[in-house]
C-alpha cells in the first residue's frame, strides 16, 4: 500500500487522546473491563521513491489466536518494553 506523505502528515496534525475511556466502550457491552490489558502497536512507515509504505507482519500459522493474520507489529505490554 503506497501512501502520499503530504496527505498523511496533514491528517496527523492533531493529537488524539491516549488510553481508553470507559464511556467510549459502553457500546461494547460484551467486553468486561477486566478483559482489557495494556498493549500497543506500531504503525511504521517506510519512505520509498514512490511514496510511503506501511510495515505489516504476518502472524505465524501455529498460533492459537489469529493464526496467519496480517497485523501491525506490537501486542501485549511487557515490563521489558520500557
Residue frames relative to the residue before (quaternion, step in Angstrom):
aa qw qx qy qz dx dy dz
X 1.0000 0.0000 0.0000 0.0000 0.00 0.00 0.00
X 0.1705 -0.7878 0.5868 0.0767 3.58 -0.73 1.05
X 0.1293 -0.7989 0.5872 0.0159 3.55 -0.87 1.05
X 0.4356 -0.6789 0.5266 0.2685 3.56 -1.03 0.82
X 0.4757 -0.7148 0.4401 0.2628 3.59 -0.65 1.16
X 0.6583 0.5137 -0.3179 0.4491 3.61 0.89 -0.90
X 0.6503 0.5140 -0.3088 0.4665 3.58 0.94 -0.90
X 0.6535 0.5192 -0.3104 0.4551 3.58 0.92 -0.89
X 0.6847 0.4894 -0.2898 0.4558 3.59 0.82 -0.97
X 0.6330 0.5288 -0.3339 0.4562 3.60 1.00 -0.76
X 0.7081 0.4628 -0.2622 0.4645 3.58 1.00 -0.78
X 0.7077 0.4091 -0.2621 0.5129 3.60 1.24 -0.20
X 0.3739 0.7524 -0.4673 0.2751 3.58 1.17 0.47
X 0.7043 0.3919 -0.2704 0.5266 3.60 1.18 -0.25
X 0.4270 -0.7061 0.5113 0.2401 3.55 -1.16 0.62
X 0.2872 -0.7501 0.5746 0.1574 3.54 -0.90 0.97
X 0.5536 -0.5939 0.4461 0.3764 3.61 -1.10 0.53
X 0.3550 -0.7306 0.5424 0.2145 3.56 -1.12 0.65
X 0.7409 0.3913 -0.2956 0.4589 3.53 -1.23 0.38
X 0.4763 -0.6392 0.5017 0.3360 3.54 -1.26 0.03
X 0.2596 -0.7421 0.5985 0.1540 3.52 -1.20 0.56
X 0.5331 -0.6658 0.4244 0.3041 3.55 -0.72 1.10
X 0.6376 0.5473 -0.3276 0.4320 3.58 0.98 -0.84
X 0.6758 0.5033 -0.3049 0.4438 3.58 0.96 -0.80
X 0.6821 0.4676 -0.2854 0.4845 3.59 1.22 -0.36
X 0.3854 0.7589 -0.4633 0.2467 3.60 1.27 -0.05
X 0.6604 0.5186 -0.3164 0.4414 3.58 1.03 -0.70
X 0.6600 0.4674 -0.3003 0.5057 3.58 1.26 -0.30
X 0.0847 -0.8657 0.4923 0.0325 3.56 0.62 1.16
X 0.6256 0.5549 -0.3388 0.4313 3.57 1.11 -0.56
X 0.6411 0.5381 -0.3241 0.4409 3.58 1.19 -0.47
X 0.2290 -0.7609 0.5945 0.1233 3.56 -0.80 0.98
X 0.5719 -0.6093 0.4175 0.3568 3.57 -0.98 0.81
X 0.6545 0.5229 -0.3308 0.4345 3.60 0.97 -0.74
X 0.6191 0.5429 -0.3569 0.4412 3.61 1.20 -0.30
X 0.5597 0.5924 -0.3942 0.4247 3.58 1.26 -0.18
X 0.0102 0.7871 -0.6167 0.0021 3.56 -1.09 0.68
X 0.5913 -0.5721 0.4271 0.3750 3.53 -1.20 0.51
X 0.1612 0.7609 -0.6104 0.1499 3.53 -0.90 0.99
X 0.0621 -0.7871 0.6124 0.0410 3.53 -1.25 0.31
X 0.1507 -0.7546 0.6273 0.1199 3.51 -1.24 0.49
X 0.3550 -0.6940 0.5836 0.2277 3.51 -1.30 0.41
X 0.1207 -0.7315 0.6628 0.1050 3.54 -0.95 0.86
X 0.0419 -0.8430 0.5342 -0.0467 3.52 0.01 1.38
X 0.1633 -0.7756 0.6050 0.0758 3.53 -1.09 0.79
X 0.1587 -0.7461 0.6399 0.0927 3.53 -1.13 0.76
X 0.2858 -0.7616 0.5555 0.1723 3.57 -0.79 1.00
X 0.0475 -0.7794 0.6241 -0.0267 3.53 -0.80 1.13
X 0.7230 -0.4332 0.3054 0.4431 3.57 -1.27 0.17
X 0.7520 0.3929 -0.2141 0.4841 3.60 1.00 -0.78
X 0.7615 -0.3246 0.1839 0.5301 3.63 1.22 0.21
X 0.6639 -0.4802 0.3838 0.4258 3.55 -1.30 -0.30
X 0.1240 -0.7676 0.6240 0.0778 3.54 -1.13 0.71
X 0.4199 -0.7096 0.5191 0.2252 3.56 -1.11 0.79
X 0.3604 -0.7099 0.5638 0.2196 3.57 -1.03 0.85
X 0.0085 0.7856 -0.6168 0.0482 3.56 -0.82 1.08
X 0.2323 -0.7453 0.6007 0.1727 3.56 -1.25 0.37
X 0.3002 -0.7070 0.6005 0.2225 3.54 -1.29 0.35
X 0.3972 -0.7276 0.5122 0.2247 3.55 -0.70 1.12
X 0.5781 -0.6119 0.4217 0.3370 3.56 -1.06 0.81
X 0.5638 -0.6425 0.4199 0.3050 3.57 -1.08 0.79
X 0.6864 0.5094 -0.2900 0.4306 3.61 1.12 -0.55
X 0.4791 0.6877 -0.4376 0.3257 3.63 1.21 -0.14
X 0.5366 -0.6387 0.4544 0.3123 3.57 -1.12 0.69
X 0.7820 0.2601 -0.1308 0.5511 3.59 0.98 -0.85
X 0.8723 -0.0049 -0.0403 0.4873 3.55 -0.91 1.02
X 0.1161 0.8283 -0.5417 0.0841 3.64 0.86 0.84
X 0.8501 0.1952 -0.1516 0.4649 3.54 -1.07 0.83
X 0.5041 0.6655 -0.4304 0.3431 3.60 1.21 0.01
X 0.4357 -0.6476 0.5596 0.2786 3.53 -1.27 0.54
X 0.0737 0.8141 -0.5671 0.1008 3.58 -0.85 0.97
X 0.5579 -0.5295 0.4951 0.4041 3.51 -1.37 0.07
X 0.5461 -0.5876 0.4620 0.3783 3.62 -1.11 0.52
X 0.5618 0.5916 -0.4524 0.3601 3.57 -1.05 0.73
X 0.1063 0.8014 -0.5867 0.0471 3.52 -1.26 -0.36
X 0.8411 -0.1588 0.1461 0.4960 3.52 -1.20 -0.71
X 0.4829 -0.6571 0.5062 0.2808 3.55 -1.06 0.87
X 0.0457 -0.7694 0.6370 0.0138 3.55 -0.99 0.87
X 0.6381 -0.5707 0.3581 0.3726 3.60 -1.03 0.78
X 0.6875 0.4911 -0.2967 0.4450 3.61 0.95 -0.78
X 0.4899 0.6629 -0.4310 0.3673 3.61 1.25 0.01
X 0.6165 0.5526 -0.3495 0.4387 3.59 1.20 -0.38
